[in-house]
Amino acid sequence: MFVQNKSQAPHRERKGLKTQILLQSGDVEGTDLTVTWVDVAPGSAQALHRHGPEQVYIVVAGQGRMRVGAEDREVVAGDLIHVPPDVPHGIANTGDQALSYLSAATPAFSQTAFYDEGNL
């Protein structure tokens, strides 16, 4: 059984975002899933980016504005946002408290490498 607590997970911090990498390619043999927990500080935004894996964001706290392709929409805790493969997307915190979301993507990829190569 693979168990990863976000407080022990590998993480990356950049421009007001802290990403805990809960599951990624190489963690579990044969996995087809990458999962992250991301905290976005008030006024901060994720850079628009794209990748091959299909993805969902699940907002667990706060509020923000999500862009997927040419569409922008306000998002709040409880919202799930679907991101098709290879579509530019990003999220901005528009509130005065942290925006937190879980992200799941398939097929699995190395989130650490994606960050370290400057894609986010």
OpenMM code with the backbone's topology and positions (N, CA, C; nanometers):
from openmm import Vec3, app, unit

residues = "MET PHE VAL GLN ASN LYS SER GLN ALA PRO HIS ARG GLU ARG LYS GLY LEU LYS THR GLN ILE LEU LEU GLN SER GLY ASP VAL GLU GLY THR ASP LEU THR VAL THR TRP VAL ASP VAL ALA PRO GLY SER ALA GLN ALA LEU HIS ARG HIS GLY PRO GLU GLN VAL TYR ILE VAL VAL ALA GLY GLN GLY ARG MET ARG VAL GLY ALA GLU ASP ARG GLU VAL VAL ALA GLY ASP LEU ILE HIS VAL PRO PRO ASP VAL PRO HIS GLY ILE ALA ASN THR GLY ASP GLN ALA LEU SER TYR LEU SER ALA ALA THR PRO ALA PHE SER GLN THR ALA PHE TYR ASP GLU GLY ASN LEU".split()
positions = [
    Vec3(0.0850, -0.1179, 0.0000),
    Vec3(0.0000, 0.0000, 0.0000),
    Vec3(0.0896, 0.1242, 0.0000),
    Vec3(0.0586, 0.2187, -0.0854),
    Vec3(0.1298, 0.3463, -0.0915),
    Vec3(0.0471, 0.4516, -0.0183),
    Vec3(0.1069, 0.5181, 0.0787),
    Vec3(0.0406, 0.6270, 0.1520),
    Vec3(0.1366, 0.7447, 0.1537),
    Vec3(0.0859, 0.8620, 0.1207),
    Vec3(0.1684, 0.9831, 0.1201),
    Vec3(0.0921, 1.0947, 0.1904),
    Vec3(0.1448, 1.1454, 0.2996),
    Vec3(0.0845, 1.2595, 0.3681),
    Vec3(0.1418, 1.3867, 0.3069),
    Vec3(0.0564, 1.4868, 0.2864),
    Vec3(0.1051, 1.6080, 0.2180),
    Vec3(0.2175, 1.6762, 0.2948),
    Vec3(0.2207, 1.6613, 0.4276),
    Vec3(0.3284, 1.7243, 0.5049),
    Vec3(0.4634, 1.6574, 0.4795),
    Vec3(0.4633, 1.5337, 0.4315),
    Vec3(0.5870, 1.4593, 0.4033),
    Vec3(0.6181, 1.4513, 0.2538),
    Vec3(0.5275, 1.4979, 0.1716),
    Vec3(0.5418, 1.4836, 0.0263),
    Vec3(0.6485, 1.5778, -0.0295),
    Vec3(0.7137, 1.5375, -0.1386),
    Vec3(0.8023, 1.6317, -0.2068),
    Vec3(0.7219, 1.7552, -0.2452),
    Vec3(0.7852, 1.8701, -0.2421),
    Vec3(0.7102, 1.9912, -0.2755),
    Vec3(0.7969, 2.0881, -0.3542),
    Vec3(0.7292, 2.1804, -0.4180),
    Vec3(0.7928, 2.2890, -0.4917),
    Vec3(0.7183, 2.4168, -0.4571),
    Vec3(0.7918, 2.5268, -0.4461),
    Vec3(0.7309, 2.6574, -0.4201),
    Vec3(0.7808, 2.7550, -0.5236),
    Vec3(0.6864, 2.8336, -0.5778),
    Vec3(0.7229, 2.9317, -0.6792),
    Vec3(0.6126, 3.0361, -0.6891),
    Vec3(0.6502, 3.1617, -0.6754),
    Vec3(0.5613, 3.2762, -0.7010),
    Vec3(0.4262, 3.2658, -0.6306),
    Vec3(0.4275, 3.2347, -0.5000),
    Vec3(0.3051, 3.2295, -0.4227),
    Vec3(0.2285, 3.0990, -0.4315),
    Vec3(0.2852, 2.9988, -0.4967),
    Vec3(0.2229, 2.8665, -0.5033),
    Vec3(0.3108, 2.7653, -0.4315),
    Vec3(0.2484, 2.6808, -0.3516),
    Vec3(0.3187, 2.5682, -0.2902),
    Vec3(0.2484, 2.4413, -0.3347),
    Vec3(0.3223, 2.3533, -0.3995),
    Vec3(0.2679, 2.2292, -0.4520),
    Vec3(0.3289, 2.1115, -0.3785),
    Vec3(0.2425, 2.0317, -0.3161),
    Vec3(0.2858, 1.9054, -0.2574),
    Vec3(0.2525, 1.7955, -0.3572),
    Vec3(0.3527, 1.7177, -0.3932),
    Vec3(0.3377, 1.6142, -0.4948),
    Vec3(0.3048, 1.4834, -0.4235),
    Vec3(0.1767, 1.4475, -0.4241),
    Vec3(0.1290, 1.3326, -0.3485),
    Vec3(0.1534, 1.2001, -0.4195),
    Vec3(0.1449, 1.2003, -0.5514),
    Vec3(0.1654, 1.0789, -0.6301),
    Vec3(0.2070, 1.1208, -0.7699),
    Vec3(0.3131, 1.0570, -0.8206),
    Vec3(0.3572, 1.0882, -0.9563),
    Vec3(0.4198, 0.9648, -1.0180),
    Vec3(0.4473, 0.9745, -1.1450),
    Vec3(0.5104, 0.8654, -1.2175),
    Vec3(0.6350, 0.8194, -1.1426),
    Vec3(0.6463, 0.6899, -1.1221),
    Vec3(0.7624, 0.6337, -1.0535),
    Vec3(0.7381, 0.6037, -0.9065),
    Vec3(0.6328, 0.6597, -0.8469),
    Vec3(0.6048, 0.6337, -0.7052),
    Vec3(0.5471, 0.4944, -0.6817),
    Vec3(0.4584, 0.4519, -0.7703),
    Vec3(0.3925, 0.3222, -0.7588),
    Vec3(0.4023, 0.2543, -0.8953),
    Vec3(0.4553, 0.1350, -0.8973),
    Vec3(0.4700, 0.0648, -1.0244),
    Vec3(0.3351, 0.0510, -1.0948),
    Vec3(0.3320, 0.0927, -1.2210),
    Vec3(0.2133, 0.0778, -1.3029),
    Vec3(0.1069, 0.1848, -1.2829),
    Vec3(0.1319, 0.2868, -1.2002),
    Vec3(0.0288, 0.3881, -1.1799),
    Vec3(0.0068, 0.4699, -1.3064),
    Vec3(-0.1159, 0.5114, -1.3277),
    Vec3(-0.1504, 0.5988, -1.4395),
    Vec3(-0.2059, 0.7308, -1.3888),
    Vec3(-0.1620, 0.7728, -1.2693),
    Vec3(-0.2204, 0.8888, -1.2048),
    Vec3(-0.1123, 0.9747, -1.1390),
    Vec3(-0.1264, 1.1061, -1.1549),
    Vec3(-0.0455, 1.2034, -1.0822),
    Vec3(-0.1419, 1.2870, -0.9989),
    Vec3(-0.1101, 1.3061, -0.8692),
    Vec3(-0.1970, 1.3810, -0.7784),
    Vec3(-0.1138, 1.4835, -0.7028),
    Vec3(-0.1620, 1.6073, -0.6991),
    Vec3(-0.0951, 1.7131, -0.6236),
    Vec3(-0.1964, 1.7881, -0.5374),
    Vec3(-0.1449, 1.8500, -0.4305),
    Vec3(-0.2206, 1.9435, -0.3475),
    Vec3(-0.1501, 2.0777, -0.3648),
    Vec3(-0.2248, 2.1810, -0.4048),
    Vec3(-0.1639, 2.3111, -0.4320),
    Vec3(-0.2321, 2.4185, -0.3476),
    Vec3(-0.1512, 2.5003, -0.2812),
    Vec3(-0.1982, 2.6181, -0.2082),
    Vec3(-0.1500, 2.7417, -0.2838),
    Vec3(-0.2456, 2.8293, -0.3181),
    Vec3(-0.2160, 2.9509, -0.3926),
    Vec3(-0.2424, 3.0699, -0.3003),
    Vec3(-0.1412, 3.1501, -0.2752),
    Vec3(-0.1547, 3.2661, -0.1867),
    Vec3(-0.2454, 3.3720, -0.2495),
    Vec3(-0.3117, 3.4526, -0.1674),
    Vec3(-0.3944, 3.5611, -0.2212),
    Vec3(-0.3141, 3.6477, -0.3187),
    Vec3(-0.3755, 3.6781, -0.4328),
    Vec3(-0.3102, 3.7608, -0.5341),
    Vec3(-0.2133, 3.6871, -0.6246),
    Vec3(-0.1874, 3.5605, -0.5976),
    Vec3(-0.0938, 3.4828, -0.6796),
    Vec3(-0.1686, 3.4049, -0.7866),
    Vec3(-0.0946, 3.3640, -0.8889),
    Vec3(-0.1551, 3.2902, -1.0002),
    Vec3(-0.0569, 3.1878, -1.0547),
    Vec3(-0.1122, 3.0793, -1.1005),
    Vec3(-0.0358, 2.9764, -1.1689),
    Vec3(-0.0141, 3.0227, -1.3129),
    Vec3(0.1051, 3.0032, -1.3638),
    Vec3(0.1316, 3.0371, -1.5035),
    Vec3(0.0477, 2.9491, -1.5951),
    Vec3(-0.0005, 3.0066, -1.7045),
    Vec3(-0.0676, 2.9241, -1.8050),
    Vec3(0.0314, 2.8198, -1.8549),
    Vec3(-0.0146, 2.6976, -1.8635),
    Vec3(0.0717, 2.5891, -1.9076),
    Vec3(-0.0139, 2.4820, -1.9738),
    Vec3(0.0511, 2.3866, -2.0347),
    Vec3(-0.0186, 2.2739, -2.0978),
    Vec3(0.0668, 2.1497, -2.0844),
    Vec3(0.0013, 2.0360, -2.0900),
    Vec3(0.0692, 1.9070, -2.0857),
    Vec3(-0.0218, 1.8018, -2.1474),
    Vec3(0.0355, 1.6895, -2.1846),
    Vec3(-0.0397, 1.5829, -2.2495),
    Vec3(-0.1456, 1.5164, -2.1627),
    Vec3(-0.1192, 1.4942, -2.0328),
    Vec3(-0.2194, 1.4258, -1.9520),
    Vec3(-0.3479, 1.5074, -1.9319),
    Vec3(-0.4601, 1.4377, -1.9362),
    Vec3(-0.5898, 1.4941, -1.8974),
    Vec3(-0.5866, 1.5200, -1.7475),
    Vec3(-0.6599, 1.6230, -1.7015),
    Vec3(-0.6478, 1.6638, -1.5612),
    Vec3(-0.7797, 1.7176, -1.5074),
    Vec3(-0.7964, 1.7067, -1.3760),
    Vec3(-0.9044, 1.7763, -1.3061),
    Vec3(-0.8435, 1.8536, -1.1900),
    Vec3(-0.9044, 1.9690, -1.1606),
    Vec3(-0.8747, 2.0452, -1.0398),
    Vec3(-1.0001, 2.0347, -0.9532),
    Vec3(-0.9823, 2.0133, -0.8245),
    Vec3(-1.0932, 2.0131, -0.7297),
    Vec3(-1.0605, 2.1178, -0.6247),
    Vec3(-1.1357, 2.2281, -0.6238),
    Vec3(-1.1115, 2.3376, -0.5302),
    Vec3(-1.1625, 2.2951, -0.3929),
    Vec3(-1.0737, 2.2951, -0.2929),
    Vec3(-1.1119, 2.2526, -0.1585),
    Vec3(-1.1254, 2.3699, -0.0618),
    Vec3(-1.0697, 2.4852, -0.0962),
    Vec3(-1.0820, 2.6038, -0.0112),
    Vec3(-1.0536, 2.7281, -0.0940),
    Vec3(-1.1222, 2.8364, -0.0590),
    Vec3(-1.0964, 2.9642, -0.1233),
    Vec3(-1.1757, 2.9840, -0.2506),
    Vec3(-1.1317, 3.0851, -0.3255),
    Vec3(-1.1979, 3.1187, -0.4514),
    Vec3(-1.0942, 3.1697, -0.5491),
    Vec3(-1.1283, 3.1581, -0.6771),
    Vec3(-1.0333, 3.2024, -0.7774),
    Vec3(-1.0972, 3.2125, -0.9143),
    Vec3(-1.0098, 3.2301, -1.0112),
    Vec3(-1.0520, 3.2380, -1.1508),
    Vec3(-0.9670, 3.1361, -1.2272),
    Vec3(-1.0347, 3.0472, -1.2986),
    Vec3(-0.9675, 2.9409, -1.3731),
    Vec3(-0.9822, 2.9667, -1.5216),
    Vec3(-0.8731, 2.9500, -1.5929),
    Vec3(-0.8754, 2.9602, -1.7390),
    Vec3(-0.8442, 2.8228, -1.7949),
    Vec3(-0.9282, 2.7780, -1.8871),
    Vec3(-0.9064, 2.6538, -1.9613),
    Vec3(-0.9323, 2.6872, -2.1073),
    Vec3(-0.8269, 2.6824, -2.1875),
    Vec3(-0.8396, 2.7232, -2.3278),
    Vec3(-0.8766, 2.8696, -2.3353),
    Vec3(-0.9830, 2.9014, -2.4068),
    Vec3(-1.0262, 3.0407, -2.4228),
    Vec3(-1.1310, 3.0817, -2.3192),
    Vec3(-1.1651, 2.9924, -2.2274),
    Vec3(-1.2723, 3.0191, -2.1312),
    Vec3(-1.2181, 3.0502, -1.9917),
    Vec3(-1.2709, 3.1575, -1.9309),
    Vec3(-1.2400, 3.1949, -1.7925),
    Vec3(-1.3666, 3.1790, -1.7099),
    Vec3(-1.3501, 3.1315, -1.5871),
    Vec3(-1.4665, 3.1158, -1.5009),
    Vec3(-1.4250, 3.1293, -1.3544),
    Vec3(-1.5128, 3.1906, -1.2744),
    Vec3(-1.4927, 3.1970, -1.1294),
    Vec3(-1.5117, 3.0574, -1.0718),
    Vec3(-1.4271, 3.0198, -0.9758),
    Vec3(-1.4371, 2.8893, -0.9110),
    Vec3(-1.4322, 2.9077, -0.7595),
    Vec3(-1.5002, 2.8180, -0.6884),
    Vec3(-1.5064, 2.8224, -0.5417),
    Vec3(-1.4915, 2.6808, -0.4875),
    Vec3(-1.4733, 2.6707, -0.3557),
    Vec3(-1.4620, 2.5411, -0.2903),
    Vec3(-1.5783, 2.4508, -0.3310),
    Vec3(-1.5464, 2.3284, -0.3674),
    Vec3(-1.6460, 2.2316, -0.4109),
    Vec3(-1.6524, 2.2149, -0.5609),
    Vec3(-1.5910, 2.3066, -0.6369),
    Vec3(-1.5933, 2.2975, -0.7835),
    Vec3(-1.4885, 2.1987, -0.8343),
    Vec3(-1.5246, 2.1238, -0.9369),
    Vec3(-1.4326, 2.0396, -1.0117),
    Vec3(-1.4218, 2.0992, -1.1514),
    Vec3(-1.2994, 2.1180, -1.1979),
    Vec3(-1.2742, 2.1750, -1.3303),
    Vec3(-1.2006, 2.0705, -1.4133),
    Vec3(-1.2535, 2.0374, -1.5295),
    Vec3(-1.1902, 1.9413, -1.6190),
    Vec3(-1.0993, 2.0145, -1.7172),
    Vec3(-0.9792, 1.9607, -1.7366),
    Vec3(-0.8826, 2.0165, -1.8313),
    Vec3(-0.8482, 1.9077, -1.9331),
    Vec3(-0.8899, 1.9259, -2.0586),
    Vec3(-0.8559, 1.8267, -2.1617),
    Vec3(-0.7050, 1.8240, -2.1884),
    Vec3(-0.6552, 1.7172, -2.2502),
    Vec3(-0.5130, 1.7090, -2.2832),
    Vec3(-0.4681, 1.8249, -2.3723),
    Vec3(-0.3474, 1.8740, -2.3478),
    Vec3(-0.2799, 1.9746, -2.4305),
    Vec3(-0.3543, 2.1075, -2.4439),
    Vec3(-0.4400, 2.1420, -2.3490),
    Vec3(-0.5116, 2.2695, -2.3503),
    Vec3(-0.4478, 2.3623, -2.2472),
    Vec3(-0.4122, 2.4859, -2.2853),
    Vec3(-0.3544, 2.5794, -2.1885),
    Vec3(-0.4527, 2.6051, -2.0742),
    Vec3(-0.3985, 2.6097, -1.9515),
    Vec3(-0.4824, 2.6321, -1.8351),
    Vec3(-0.4008, 2.6905, -1.7202),
    Vec3(-0.4705, 2.7523, -1.6274),
    Vec3(-0.4068, 2.8076, -1.5080),
    Vec3(-0.5137, 2.8626, -1.4161),
    Vec3(-0.4762, 2.8856, -1.2912),
    Vec3(-0.5706, 2.9330, -1.1913),
    Vec3(-0.5082, 3.0495, -1.1151),
    Vec3(-0.5916, 3.1455, -1.0766),
    Vec3(-0.5479, 3.2626, -0.9988),
    Vec3(-0.6335, 3.2723, -0.8738),
    Vec3(-0.5719, 3.3103, -0.7639),
    Vec3(-0.6454, 3.3323, -0.6396),
    Vec3(-0.6982, 3.4752, -0.6414),
    Vec3(-0.8300, 3.4912, -0.6408),
    Vec3(-0.8925, 3.6235, -0.6433),
    Vec3(-0.9472, 3.6628, -0.5069),
    Vec3(-0.9275, 3.5783, -0.4067),
    Vec3(-0.9793, 3.6043, -0.2733),
    Vec3(-0.8733, 3.6602, -0.1797),
    Vec3(-0.9118, 3.6736, -0.0533),
    Vec3(-0.8190, 3.7255, 0.0472),
    Vec3(-0.7665, 3.6154, 0.1389),
    Vec3(-0.7973, 3.4899, 0.1074),
    Vec3(-0.7452, 3.3742, 0.1804),
    Vec3(-0.6841, 3.2774, 0.0802),
    Vec3(-0.6072, 3.1821, 0.1321),
    Vec3(-0.5436, 3.0839, 0.0426),
    Vec3(-0.6487, 3.0079, -0.0385),
    Vec3(-0.6161, 2.9829, -0.1624),
    Vec3(-0.6937, 2.8956, -0.2502),
    Vec3(-0.6211, 2.7619, -0.2512),
    Vec3(-0.6909, 2.6546, -0.2172),
    Vec3(-0.6309, 2.5211, -0.2174),
    Vec3(-0.7087, 2.4325, -0.3123),
    Vec3(-0.6348, 2.3523, -0.3892),
    Vec3(-0.7006, 2.2570, -0.4782),
    Vec3(-0.6190, 2.1294, -0.4886),
    Vec3(-0.6902, 2.0219, -0.5165),
    Vec3(-0.6289, 1.8946, -0.5509),
    Vec3(-0.6315, 1.8823, -0.7020),
    Vec3(-0.5269, 1.8259, -0.7557),
    Vec3(-0.5192, 1.8027, -0.8991),
    Vec3(-0.4915, 1.6552, -0.9212),
    Vec3(-0.5622, 1.5965, -1.0172),
    Vec3(-0.5358, 1.4585, -1.0580),
    Vec3(-0.5218, 1.4567, -1.2092),
    Vec3(-0.4195, 1.3887, -1.2573),
    Vec3(-0.3934, 1.3826, -1.4016),
    Vec3(-0.3628, 1.2392, -1.4419),
    Vec3(-0.4051, 1.2051, -1.5620),
    Vec3(-0.3764, 1.0741, -1.6176),
    Vec3(-0.3496, 1.0877, -1.7671),
    Vec3(-0.2529, 1.0185, -1.8245),
    Vec3(-0.1650, 0.9245, -1.7562),
    Vec3(-0.0657, 0.9960, -1.6654),
    Vec3(-0.0053, 0.9189, -1.5773),
    Vec3(0.0894, 0.9741, -1.4806),
    Vec3(0.2084, 1.0384, -1.5506),
    Vec3(0.2606, 1.1433, -1.4871),
    Vec3(0.3839, 1.2062, -1.5353),
    Vec3(0.4627, 1.2546, -1.4147),
    Vec3(0.5859, 1.2953, -1.4351),
    Vec3(0.6696, 1.3436, -1.3260),
    Vec3(0.6416, 1.4912, -1.3020),
    Vec3(0.5655, 1.5197, -1.1980),
    Vec3(0.5338, 1.6579, -1.1622),
    Vec3(0.6611, 1.7315, -1.1204),
    Vec3(0.7502, 1.6629, -1.0507),
    Vec3(0.8765, 1.7241, -1.0084),
    Vec3(0.9547, 1.7727, -1.1293),
    Vec3(0.9697, 1.6897, -1.2307),
    Vec3(1.0421, 1.7277, -1.3516),
    Vec3(0.9720, 1.8439, -1.4227),
    Vec3(0.8378, 1.8404, -1.4273),
    Vec3(0.7623, 1.9451, -1.4926),
    Vec3(0.7930, 2.0813, -1.4295),
    Vec3(0.7952, 2.0858, -1.2965),
    Vec3(0.8316, 2.2093, -1.2256),
    Vec3(0.9771, 2.2463, -1.2507),
    Vec3(1.0648, 2.1504, -1.2319),
    Vec3(1.2085, 2.1786, -1.2389),
    Vec3(1.2547, 2.2189, -1.3786),
    Vec3(1.1806, 2.1798, -1.4808),
    Vec3(1.2135, 2.2201, -1.6177),
    Vec3(1.1568, 2.3579, -1.6520),
    Vec3(1.0879, 2.4225, -1.5537),
    Vec3(1.0377, 2.5584, -1.5739),
    Vec3(0.9035, 2.5671, -1.6422),
    Vec3(0.8291, 2.4576, -1.6456),
    Vec3(0.6991, 2.4575, -1.7122),
    Vec3(0.5886, 2.5216, -1.6280),
    Vec3(0.6118, 2.5405, -1.4997),
    Vec3(0.5150, 2.6072, -1.4123),
    Vec3(0.5813, 2.7230, -1.3422),
] * unit.nanometer
topology = app.Topology()
chain = topology.addChain("A")
for resn in residues:
    res = topology.addResidue(resn, chain)
    for name in ("N", "CA", "C"):
        topology.addAtom(name, app.Element.getBySymbol(name[0]), res)
